[in-house]
Amino acid sequence: MEVELPREHVGEAETVRLGAQLRALWAVEQVRLKRFGVGKGAELAGMPRAAFMRLLAEHGVAVIDYPLDDLREELRALGDR
């Protein structure tokens, strides 16, 4: 995929860095939309999982998406043991 940006705003040196940033932000959005999990998102972003998880947090995307009612039920079940 190619993205065209005005040359007067993006220098040659920035092209690689900008490409990496766009890829990472695209991966964040895919995780937000639940198209990919965190591991796959990190892989597609070309980042270590921990760094990608920090990026998700910076953009308000939950790393653990577990319904509260399910958590309560599991905690209740554990208490019954």
Order of alpha helices (4+ residues) and beta strands (2+ residues): alpha-alpha-alpha-alpha
